[in-house]
Amino acid sequence: MKINFPLPNDGKYHQYCQKCYSENIHRILEGEKTFYLCDNCGDKSPRLIVIDPGIIWWIDQKTQEYWHESVGVFIFNKDGKALFFERIIYPFKLTIPAGHLDIGESVVGAIKREIQEEVGLIINDIKLFTSENILGDECRRGADNHKWHLFTAQIDNIDNIKINDEGVHPSWLSLDEALQKDIVYPVRYFIEKYGINLYDINF
């Protein structure tokens, strides 16, 4: 998403309607899913533009595109299946544990935090698999492009996974099974690019 309006430099958290840029927005629920209603123009959308001083973001000076920096992880069990869950905030698709990188946070610290916050697991043995810029990765906070740090991890088979308030219905899927589902863009990108190489049998 391009940022074509002046942003404040007060160092505070702001959120804007992606249509009219008003800050008069409130959250509404439709079933389990989160949307945002603009009281100014009446637009209802699962996305908005968030300027959060607590996370790493920037605007490309040439394209005016809004960027975030993110981490994510494929958590595999002993059967070679990865942990997925359904998002109830945009994008409303199947995903892996992932999130934005906070200011002053290491990528390793960020992914450990996201794992514990999103799926309630504490995993210390993780490996950085790749760091790449992903274009077309739309998030709820308004960025269409993300610098991704992708990790992998392996744990014992666990059935009792508790997802936080961003998702529901955890499931263990093979990478081929996941490709048959409606999965978020960056996860599909990584599976199609790297395939079984994501799963390290020597972990």
Secondary structure by P-SEA (a helix, b strand, c coil): ccccbbbbcccbbbbbcccccccbbbbbbcccbbbbbbccccccccbbbbbcccbbbbccccccbbbbbbccccccccccbbbbbbbcccccccccccccccccccaaaaaaaaaaaacccccccccccbbbbbccccccccccccccbbbbbcccccccccccccccbbbbbcaaaaaaccccaaaaaaaaacccccccccc
